[in-house]
Every structure is written in C-alpha cells, then in structure tokens.
C-alpha cells in the first residue's frame, strides 16, 4: 500500500453544509486540501466520502494518519 503524504501537521478547520458530500483526501497529494482533487491517481489510496448531516465547523485531519478518519485525533503531534 502507498503511504499517505503529510499535507499539514495539524487539522483543517472547515465549515460544512447540511446535506452536502465531501471527499476527504487520504493520500495527502491534493492541491485542494483537505479535500480530493484526483491527485491520488496512480496510488492505491482513495478519498473518503463524508456526508454532512448538519451545518457545523469540523476539523479534518491534515497529516493523513488519524485513526478517526476523516477527523483529526492529534496524531500529527507524534509524527
């Protein structure tokens, strides 16, 4: 399996809209972090679909090593 690249050593704060789908970048290569732009092509890593149930501000993982995908769990502090 291809290892994800660390896009940022910290979370991305994102305001999400109820009813919208978001595709969190798992590979770390996207230029539109924290979301997928298709840069994973050629790897075995695929984005993770997240469906927002309500309007909210969420913290999406930037290091791509979280155990609570797609959200930050503080793993970036140990990298």
N, C-alpha and C positions, 0 to 999 in steps of 0.2 A: 504494500500500500504506500502511496505517496504521502510524505509528511506535509502537514499544512505549514505555510509560512506565517510568521508573526506579522500581522498587519500593523498592530499598535499594542503597546504594553499598557493597556487599560481599556475600559469599556467605551462604547459609543452611546451617547445619550440620544434617544430617538423618540419623537412624538409619533405614536401610531394612531391610525384612524379605525374605528369600529367597522368591521365588515371587509377590511382590506387584507389582501395576502401580501406577504413579504418573503423574499427568498434570501436568507442569511448565507453569506459567503462562508464556506467551510475551509476553502483552500488558502485564503489569505492573499490571493493574487489580484483580486478585483480592484479596479480604479474607482469604484463607487462604493467603498466600504461604508457600512458593514454589509452591504447587500451585493448580490451576484451580478456580474456583468458578462458572464460567459468565459472568463479567463481560465476556468478550470479545465477547459477542453484539452485533451491530451494527458489528463491525470485520471485517477480512479476516484477522485473526490467530487461529490455532487453537492449542490446547495440544499439547505434545509428550509422547507416551506413552513412559515409561521402565519397563522390566521388570527388577526386581532379581534377579540370578542367585544372589546370596548375601547373607547378613546383612553389613551394612557401615555405616560412617559416611561420608557423601558430602557434598560442598559444591556445592549447587545455586546457579546464578547468580541474583543479586538485581537486577542492573542491566538484564538482558534484552538485552544487547548482545554477549554472549560469542560467540566463533567455535567453541566446543566445546560446543554445546547438549546437554544441559541444565546442564552443569557450569561453574563459574567458571574463567575463564582470566586473571583480573586486569584485564580491560578496564575495569572500574569505576575504576581508577586514572588513566585517561586521559580520562574524561568531564568 
